[in-house]
Amino acid sequence: GKQSRVRRKVKDQTIKGTSIDTVGLDEGTYFMELSYERQKLRTQQEIFVKAKEDTREVVQLGKMSVEVIDSDGNTIDNPVAKQLKITVIDAGNVVRTATHVSDATFDLLPGSKYKVLVSYTVGGKTQEAEFQESITIEEGNHQAISISLPIGAIAGKVVDMEGNPAQNVELTLTGADPADSSQKIQQKISTDE
């Protein structure tokens, strides 16, 4: 067949998004392969073009929202959130990442089963948590998932003899790494109040 010129344009108001028009195709059957931000649509879609007729194919992206929570179901806040990395994987390839946040929303191609990993640092060691099942994205749907990290917290306050917050307090937490009892995990916290 003839070579065609591809141009990009904004679609009409009935269809949001971007379209690719191919002009000058001979009548016949064509196979469409679509990629979006380094991600390929897995299925090859067959399209039949008739002479002197417009053929329109619409592929609508799906969305996935990922929220990272602690073991009590609370959203992860700073300073732990600053160390988070959310990774979305399709067929063994990283297709999306978000760093330094505890929640993120991704536009994704439909028809794929995605894995979600969260990397984080506790006591200077990188840990990883994976969502327990693959997430399927269909055209136009929105999947929301929460990944619980097995981290805990110690909360409290240091007060002076009158019950007021104490100033210039330095707290050192030292714990043993369960995998290696000779290694100590240490974290220092200082106040400026």
N, C-alpha and C positions, 0 to 999 in steps of 0.2 A: 504494500500500500504506500500511499503518499506519506511524506514526513509532515508532521503537524507542528504548529507553533503553540506553545503553552503560555497562557497569561493568567495573572492572578487578579481577581476583582472582588469587591464586596457584593454579597448576594442581595437580593431584594428583601423587603421587610418581612416577608412570610417565612424566610429561613435565615436565622442568625448565623453568623460565622463568616467563613471565607470559602470561596469556591475556586476551582480550577477549571477553566474552559479549554477544551481541545477543539480546535477548528480545522476543518478540512479532512476529516476522517472518511475513508471509504466505508460503504455499508459492509457490515460484518460483525463478527464476534470478537470482543477484546477482553483481556483479563486485567483487572485493576489491582495493583498492589499499592498500599498506602502506608506511609511512615509519618510519624508525628514526633518531633523532638527526640530523635535517635531510636524511636520505637516503631517496629513494623507490625502492621496488622497481619495476624497469622493466616487468615483465610484469603485465598485469591478469589476475588469476586468476578464472576463472568457478567459482561455487559454486552447486549446486542444493540448495535447502532443501525437505525434505518435511514435510508437516503432522505434528505430534506426534512428530517424530524429532529427535534431536540430530545436528547436523552438525559435525564437528570438522576443522579445517584446521591443520596444523602447519607453521611455517616456522622452520627452524633456521639460526641465524647461522653464518657462517664466521669464521675468524681469519686474520690476516696478521701475521707477525712480521718486522720489518725490523731488520737489523743493519748498522751503518755501520762499514766497515773501511778500513785504509790500503792502499796499493799492495802491501804485503807480506802482506796477509791478517790483520793484527793488528787487534783492536778499537781504535777511536779512544778515547783517554783524554783527561782534562783536560790542558791548557786548551782544546784544540780542541773537545772534546765539549760544553763550556759554550756554544759558539757555533753548535751544530748545530740545524737545524730539519728534521724529517721531515714531509712533507706527502703525504697520500693524496688522489688526485683521481678523481672519477667523473663522466664525461660533461662535463668542463670545470669541474665544481664541486668546491671543496675540501670534503671530508667528514670528514677527521680530520687533526690535527696533534699533534706532540710536540716540545717544545723542550728544549734543554740536556741531551739524552741521546743516547747512541750506539746504543741499541736500544729498540724499542717494540713492543708487541703491540696490535692493533686488532681489535675485533669489527665485522664488516661484513656487510651484506646479501648474500645469494647472487644469482647471475645477472648480475653486473656485471663489467666489465673495468676494473681500476684501474691508474692510473699512480702511480708513487712518485717524488717529488723530494726531494733533500736539499740544503739551503742551508747554507753555511758561510762563515766569514770567514778569509782568509789575507792577512796583510800589510795589514790594514785594508780589503780589498776583498771584497765579497760574491761568492761563486761558487755555481754550481748544478750538481748532478749528477742525471741521471735514469736510473732503472732501464731497461735496454735494451728490455724488452718489457712489454706489458700483462699484468697478473696476473688470472686468472679465479678467482673464489671460488664454490665450489659449496656447497650446504647441508651443514653439519657438517664441512667439510674445513678443513685448516690449511695455509697456504702460508707457507714461510719463505724469505726472500730476503736476500741480502747485497749492499750497494752499496759498491763500492770507490771511494774518493776518490783523485784523482791528487795526493796530497800526500806529501812526504817529510819526513824528520826528520834532524837532526844530533844525534848523541849523543857524549858525551865527559865528561871531568872535568878540573878544574884542581887540581894538587897543588903543595905547597911543596917545598923542597929535600929534606925527609925522606920525601916520598911521602904526606903527610897532606893531606886536603882543604883547599884554600886558602879563607880567609874573605874576605867582603865583595868578591867578584868581580863585576864588571859586564861583560857581553858584549854587543856591538852587532853585529848581522848586517845588512848592507846588500846588497841585490841589485837588479838592474835588472828592471823589468817588461818582459817580452818584447814586449808589445803597444805599449809606449811607452818607448823607451830613455832619454828625458829624465826619466822618473819613477823614483824610487828607492823600494824597499820596505824599511822599516827596522823592526827589532824588538829591544828591549832586554830582557835577562834579568839579574837580580841574584840573588846567593846571600846567605843570612844565616848560613851555617855558619862 
